[in-house]
């Protein structure tokens, strides 16, 4: 199999955070960072199987019909923010209906998804590759990407896109930083289609991005920014992924019942929330999602809510309400194990790195362990024993899977063949 060279992540803090412990930044945004398990202290997680009225959840039906919707509402109100339904003006323009690529192994499709009736703005481009020899609709992995589609693959036929700079400028993708390219062919050989979308098409990733992105369209008259319980940028990106699913449901060459998501770092948080919120996605691979994703906030290890929601950093990515818990993580009605549990009984793989201390790989493992009882309600398996060492596949192929490579933040080439095997088993 070819070496898979995949984009890893955008890291908005010093790269020294992801190395040896002695070189880690001890203060971020003016707040100390804990990297010592001895300083984690005692904490109590909210009981994922106890409803607000105090009743215990003992069966899958009660979870699905009562407890799950309750938890979704908590995350909407307190962490990610409420997002609007599909827009009335949603439309699709398929401008590449099926071009033979990669020596005839795949067909390429390109689609513009318009979020509003005014097609001059608020749109995203989907790039899709499907197996040429497929005899029936193909399963698909949709990757949330940090750069324009034309930067993501080695294919000169892809429409040249634009990217947003940190300074708030929109520039041709050819002038932007490269994060690596997706090797599509191993997925195609496995019978799995690949799609990618640039998250900046949905909304730019900076503090005032809502002025240019989809959240600005939904501001109430007189409002200058989203309300305390309304969507942050992560919810906006997740909303955009659901609009991609809206398109997949119209494409007869795609099996819309077998669509998976993958994203890394803040896009790991995004795909986790997208899959939790939109049950049409069958499977999620969340890579190094860390704080605000799969890592337990109450551990206060590595990045915490205070670092994450500081106005100098990523306040804009969440509902403003989440900043309310910056001084008392235990006061939050939600934590990562509840977010992980929202995927049940659908397959979820949490991938991380053993030296990604900032994102707390142990915190992600403990979240999976705490969410496992929900998967048990459906007769599915998750982690139940000790945390595996880097490279061990002890829990990799559980429905609720966990895998930690040797290394830091993001993905490494050796992760991707494992992802393909996970997709082959569960998608």
N, C-alpha and C positions, 0 to 999 in steps of 0.2 A: 504494500500500500504506500502511496506517495506520502511524503512528509506533509502533514497538515499544518499550514501556517495560518493561524487565525489571529484576528485582532485580540488584544488582551483587555485593556481598559484605559479610560482616561483617569489619571490620578491628579487630583487638584491640591495635594499636599506634597511636602518634600518627599522625594523618593527614598530618603534615608529611613522613613518609617517602616519600609518593608524589608529591612535587612536583619543583621544580627541585633539581638536585644540591646547590647551595650551601645549601639549606634542610633537607637530609636529616639525620635523627638519626644521629650518628656513633657512639653507644654505645647498645646495647639489652640489657637484662637484665645490665648491668655489663660487657658484652663489646663490643669495637670492631667496627664494621661497615666492610667494604671496598666502596667504589664506584668504584675505579680499576682499569681493565683492566691497567695496568702492574704492579699488585700481585697479580694473579691467580697468577702464577708457573707453573712447569711441573708437570704432573701426568700420570699415566698411567691411563687407564680400564681396568677389567677387560675382557678380550676377550669380547664377547658371543657369539662363534661358536667359543669354545674350551671344551670340557667340562672338568670337574674332573679327569678322567683324562688331560688334555692333548691329547686328540684334537680335530681340527678338524671343525666342522660344515660340510658342503658341500652339503647338500640339505635340502629342506623336511621330508622324512620324519624325518630324524635330529633336526632342530630340534623338531618336534612331539612326537616320542615320547621323546626323551632330554634334550636341552638345555633345552627350555622347562620341563618339570616340575622340573628341577634348580634353575632360577632362581626359580621360584615358591616352592620350599622355602626358598631363601635369604632372600627377602623376608618370608616368614612368620616365620622364626626371628630375623632381624636387624633388621627395620624395622617391619613392620606388626603382626606377631604372628599366631599360629595362631588360626583361628576354627573354631567347631564346625559340624557338618553341619546341614542343615535339621532343625528340631525335630519330634519325634514328635507334639506337640500342635498343630501348625500348622492353622489353619482360617480360613475367610473368611466374612464376612457382607456381602452386597451389599444395602445399605439404600436405595440409589437406583438402580433398575434401568434407567433410561434416560429422562431428562427432556429434552424439547425446549428448547433455549436458543439465544441469539444469532440471533433471528428465524428459527428453524428450520434454521439451518445445521449445528448440532451437537446431539448428545445428550450429556447429562451422566450419568455413573455415579459412585457413591461406594461405597467398599468399606472395611470394617474388617478388617485382617489381624491375627489373634490369634496371638501367638508361643507361648503356653502353653495348656494345657487350661483353666486358670483364666482366664476371659475378663474378670475384673475389672481386670486390669492387663496391662502388657507387650503393647501393641498399637499399630498405626499406621493412620492413615486415608489411603487413596488417593483422589485426585480425578482423574477421567478424562473427557476430552472426545474424542468420535469424530465423523467426518464423517457427517452424516445420509444423504447420497446414496451412501455406499460400497456397492458391489455385492459386495464380498468383504471378508474380514478386513483391518483397517487397520494399517499400520505405525504406530509410536508412539514419541514422544520422552518419556522419563521424566526430569523435572527434580528434582534434589535441592535442596530449598529451605530457606532460613534462617528461615522463619516458617510459621505454620499455614496450611492450605489456604484458609481463609476470608479470609486477608490477601493471598493471592496472585493472586486474580482479582476482576474486577468482576462478581460474580454473587451476588445476595442469597440464592440457593437453596443455597449451600454450607454444610454443617454448620459451626457456630461452634466453633473449636478453642481449644486452650490452648497457651501457650508458656512456656518456662523462662526466668527472668531469670538474670543473671550471679550474683546472690546465692543462687540455688538455690531460688527460689520459682516455683510454677506458677500462672500468672495467665491470665485470659481473653485471647484473641488481640486483642480490641478494645482492650485496655489496653496493648498492646505497640507497639513501634516498627515502622513500615512500611518496607519495602525496595523498594517499587515493585510493580507488578502485571504479570502475564503477559498479553499480548495474544494470545489464543488463535486469533482468526479467521484471520490469515494462514497459520498452520499448517493449519487445517481447509481453507482454500481450496486449499492445495497437496496435499490428500489425506492429510495426516499428523495422527494423533491426538496429544494432549498429555495427560500425566499429571504430577502433582506430589505430593510427600510431604515432610512436615516432618521434618528430621533429628532434632529433639528428641523426636519420638515414639519413635524407636528408642533413643536415649540422650541425656540432657542434655549440653550442651557446657561442662562445667566439671570441675575436678579430681576431685571426688567423684561425678561423674555415674554412674559404674558402680554406685553404691549404689541408684540409682533406675532405671537402664537395663538393657538386656538382658545386659550382661556380668555383672551381679550374680547372675543366674539360674544361671550356669554356674560359679560359684566352687566349687572343691572343698571338702569339709568341712574346717573349720579354717583355710581361706584367707581373709584379710581383703582381698586385692586380687589382680588377675591376676599370674601368674608372669612371670618375665623374658622368656620367649618367647611369651607369650600376647597375645591381641588388645588393642590400644589402641582408642580411640574411633573412629578412622578405619576400622579393620576392622569395628567394630560397625555403623557406618553403612553400610558396603559390604555387610555381611551382610544388613542390612535391605533394601537394594535388591534383593538376590537373592531375598528373600522376596516382594517385589513381582513379580518375574519368575515365581515359583511361581504367583502368582495369574493373571498374564497367560496362562500356559499352559492355564488352565482356561476362559478367556473366548473364546468362539467368534467374537466380534466384533473380536478383536485378533489380528494376525499375530505370534505370539510369536517367530517366526524373524526378525522385522524390528523389534526394539526397540533404541532408542538411549538413551544416557545423556548428561546435561549437568549440570555443576556448576561453581561458581566458588570460587576461593581454596581454603580447606580442603575444600570440597566438590568442587573440581576434583581435588584429591588423591584424594578418596573415589571419584569416578566412574572415575578412572584405575585405581585399585587394584581396584575392583569389576569393571571390564571385563577387567582382566588376570587376575583370579582366576576369574571366571565367564564362560566362553566362550559362554554362551547369548546374551549381549548382542552385537548385531551391530556396533555403532558407538558411539564415545565422542567427545564434545566436551568437552575439559578446558580450562577458562578460568582463566588466571593461577594455575596450580597451584603454581608456584614450588618452593621448598625442600621436600623430601619428596614432591614430585610430579614434574614434568617437567624441573626445572632441575638441572644437574650440580652435585652437592654438592662435588666436589673443586675446583671453581673458587673456592670461598670468596668469592663475590661476593654482596653483599646479605645476606639472611638465610642463616645457615648452621646446621649441625647443633647447634652449641653454643647458639645463640639458640633454636632450635626446641625442643630437648629439655630446656632448663633447667626445673627444677621450679617456677620462678615463672611459667612460660609454658605450653608445650604438651607437656610430658613425657607427660601422660595420653593423648595422641592416638596414641601409638605403642607398640610393644612396648618395655618398659624396656630391652631389650638395645640399642636404637638409641642410647641415651645413652652407651653404652660407646665410641662413636666421636666423641664431642664434642671430644676433644683431638687426634684424628688421623683426619681425614676419609678419608685414603687407606687406612686400615686396614679400612674397611668392605668386605665382599665384594660389595656391590651399589652401583649408582649409577643415576641417572635414565634413562640410555639403555637399561638393561636392563629397566626398568619399561615404557618406551615400546615396546620390542621385543616384550614379551609380548602386545601387541595384534595382532601380525602373524598372518595376513594381513588382519585385519579393519580397516575404516576408523577412523582416529583423527585428529582435528583438534586441534592445540594452538593456542589463541588467547591472545594476550597484548597488552600495551600498551607502547609505546616508552619511556614515562617511569615504568614500574613497576619501577624499579631494585631495589627490595627483593626482588621476585620473579625478577629476573634473566632478562629476555626473551632475551638472547643465550645464556644457559645452556640455555634450553629449545630454542632452535634447534639448538645443538650436540648436544644429546641426540638430536634427531630425525635429524641427519646421521649420528651414530654408530649409530643403530638401523636406518638405511636398508638396510644390507646384509642384514638379516634379511628385510625386505620384498622385497628382490631375489630371495631364494630362492624366493619365490612368484610372481615375475614382476610385482610391484607396485612403484610408485614412491614415493619420498620426497624430501626436500631433499638436494641434492648440491652445489650451488654456493654462492655468497656469500649472506650474510644479506640478506633483502630489507628495504627501507625501510618505514616505517609506511604502511599503505594499499595497498602493492603486493600483488598476488594471485599472485605467481610460483609459490608452492607451495600455494596455498589448496586447489586441487582435485586434489591428489595423494591417493592412498589414505592415505598418511601425510602429512597436511597441516599447514601452519604459516601462521598469519596474525597480524599485529601491527597493531592500530589505533594511531592517533595519540592518545595519552592514557595514563592511568594504570591502576590496579588495577581489575579487574572487566570488565564488558561495557558497551558504549555502544550506543545505539539502532541505529547503522549496522551493527553486527555481525550482528544477527539476520536480516536478509534474506539475508546471505551464508550463515549457518548453514542456512537453509531450502534454499538452492540446493545446499549440500553434502549435506544429507539427501536431496534429490530425486535427486541423482546416485548416492549410495552406499547409501541405505537401501532 
